[in-house]
Every structure is written in C-alpha cells, then in structure tokens.
C-alpha cells in the first residue's frame, strides 16, 4: 500500500500523504510553475518533477528528502548535430497528392520533458526521459547527466542518421498536438515501459508514430504497431502514424501491454507483437487518454472514458471509470462517488495510476478522485486543484 | 562596464543576483550572458536553448532597443549600456 500520491499540475507539484484512512495534501511545491509529470523513484525514494516553464525552458527538479527541499537538475540537452525533419500541421492548402519535397531539417531543442521512467532494481541511477521533439534521454547517475539515445533518434522511420548527413529514408513520425503550445508540431515520447524481468527490454510510445521496442538496451529499435488501426488515416493499417495516448505494461505479466488512442482501446498479450482492438463504443469505452494495468493480472485494466474526439469531455456530463478483467472482452462501468451531472472533466494521459487495490485520477477541472476497492467506488480528495497533468502513487 | 538588469522572476532561481548591481565587461550579448552565468551558474539555461539562441519567450534589450540577433547574440553591448533581460509578452 502506498502512503504518497504526487500530482503534476498547471500550478506546481501537489503531494498527498496518507494518515490512516485520510489523504492530506501538503502546500504546493514549485508554486506557479507548470509541472507536467511528477513521480517517486521506488529504488531510492527520490522525488522528481518535470517543470514546464513557459519562459525559461523545461527543467527537471529533484528532491532527496521526501519533498521538503527541491533542487534543479542540469538541463538535458540535445547534442550538437542532433537534427530532425520538420513536419507541419496540414493547412487549408494541404494537398496529399503533392509530390514529397526536399526534407527540411531543424536543429533539435528540448521543448518538453514529458515523461520520466526509472530503471530496474539492478540498475541504480538509471533514469529515462521522453521529450518533445521525440528524443529519449538516458541517465546513469541519477539525473546528474543525460545522453540522447541515438539509435532511436536515428531510426529509419525518422529519416536515418542525420548526424552523418542527409536523410536516407522518409520521416514517418508526425507531430503531437501537445507540441502546438510550443509553436511547433513535433513528435513526443510520453510512455517508457521497462520489462522488470529484463532491463535491456523496453517499449516507448511516440505521439504520433506508434510503439517501438528494444531488446538490446536501446542499441536497436523496431516498430510494434501490428494490429493497430488508425481509422482517420488513408491507410488505417499503416505501420506508422499512430497516436498512442499512453502505453502501460503489467509488471507481473510483462507481455501484457495496453494502450488507448483516438481509435479505441488496444491490448496485447504477446509483448506488443500484435495488438487487438478491445473497445466497446456502445458501453462508452473507446476514446480517452490514460490507461492503468493491474500489477499482477495483465488482463485487468482501467480507463476513464471521454467523448471522442470533438468534445473531449466526460460522456453525457457523467464521469465514470471502466474496468476489464478479461483482456477487454467485457467492461464494467463504475460511477459511485463520481459526479453524474454537469461534469466536464477530462483526464490526461498521465492522470491515472494504480497501486494494489487503490486507483487515483485527476482531471483538468482540478478534481482528484481516489478508489481503494479496485475502482468500484470513489471519493474526492479535492475539487479545487489546478488542472492535473499527472497522478502517480509514490 | 555595462549594467545588466534581470527580471525579478529570475531571482527565484538565482537569488545571488538579487539586491546587487550586475556589472560585467562589455562585448557581445553572448559575452555578457556568459559573464552573468559565472555569477549565477545555470543562468544561461534559463534564457538560452542548447544552441545558444534566445528562448522563444525571452527578450533582451540594450537600453530600449530589442536585440536583433536572437540566434548568435552578436549585438555589441557598449560600455555605458544597460542590458535588460525580461519575459516576452507573447505568452508562455
């Protein structure tokens, strides 16, 4: 059972401490600064917050005393020569039939540190950070220094090794709408899921490209998008161009992975080699951002559905959580303790977490809800928080 | 020597710059920022990106003239100038 919940919010980091059955928020940390992700490293208890300064660039902040004090960590930076091929949001003059022009290159700069992941117990000090514009960074010294993972950056699906020269293949990675706030349309890595059995084995999810897997510690990467359907694209079964909103792995059954995107909920029980669409639109389980998987049973997952895509609000003004225990063949909806009238909450991709029988989610409306019975009943931990970007048990 | 005026928002992260007059040797804007970074290590990361270009929502002016070269920061800072570092009002 966890005794801590961390929220990354529009106005700072909120930490709840559990005292018997009550959860009490501390005064906000990083007050006034947008925090797009906050989490606790289970290996050493260090707390991390990814600060999304509007003016001063993205920064990581670290606390080694349980959140009493925080320190800036040296910014992670793209190395000299890191370039990518620019994509633009299609405008009104976009012609899909037009011949592909010469690639336009851009020097990479970190716009957002979207996600952090911690190495396995056998890798003390190993951290991962996913960024916009689509670079995975790795630290071996608990965040004191960071290096770009070049094989993923140089992947053939992005045009090849642009450190070495001109593109040798087409860039198949597109931008994420989450990058538009920065005045660009670039891809972003928001999910980094490590196989607890094998630290060399991990998946990352890229918006908008898809899921990639490495089995050799990041020296090589392979797309894992078979079975994904992209029903708004000319070719729904295209290998690339997918927009996974969030990918989660079952720690106890690591071949079980889940994701949700614009086109449904997808489940894989073979380590992402193939994905199956398991959403039930008639039951409201289709569109949404976050997904959580049980720690032991890979067939059990939770989503917080929303009205796709044009509204992005709770369906019919009533907020609910849906759970499957059979790999998505059936879903149960739970509404007890959640508002069923005039609710316009949307839960973003990192805004739901599970720990044992407990689940917690926070919405952009600033409401935070907790369940301690596997999502069946809920209570509110507060209605007036800033818009919530991430929720993680500590 | 030029004077550097820093938006008070940055004092939160660099208290060493508060309640003092910042004077550094003349040179280019890049030279001046390097000198401020020596007074407050890490300062450059707040106003420049990894290529040394001014961040999108940061402005620098020499007296009341906004600097022209935002990429290489080559504008000259005269001996008697005041260099202002402040947030752009473009959002952020």
HADDOCK unambig.tbl for C-alpha pairs under 7 A between the chains (distance, minus, plus):
assign (segid A and resid 54 and name CA) (segid B and resid 92 and name CA) 3.80 0.50 0.50
assign (segid A and resid 55 and name CA) (segid B and resid 57 and name CA) 5.03 0.50 0.50
assign (segid A and resid 55 and name CA) (segid B and resid 58 and name CA) 6.23 0.50 0.50
assign (segid A and resid 55 and name CA) (segid B and resid 87 and name CA) 6.60 0.50 0.50
assign (segid A and resid 55 and name CA) (segid B and resid 92 and name CA) 5.37 0.50 0.50
assign (segid A and resid 56 and name CA) (segid B and resid 46 and name CA) 4.44 0.50 0.50
assign (segid A and resid 56 and name CA) (segid B and resid 47 and name CA) 5.81 0.50 0.50
assign (segid A and resid 57 and name CA) (segid B and resid 46 and name CA) 6.20 0.50 0.50
assign (segid A and resid 77 and name CA) (segid B and resid 50 and name CA) 5.87 0.50 0.50
assign (segid A and resid 78 and name CA) (segid B and resid 50 and name CA) 6.79 0.50 0.50
assign (segid A and resid 109 and name CA) (segid B and resid 49 and name CA) 6.69 0.50 0.50
assign (segid A and resid 109 and name CA) (segid B and resid 50 and name CA) 6.33 0.50 0.50
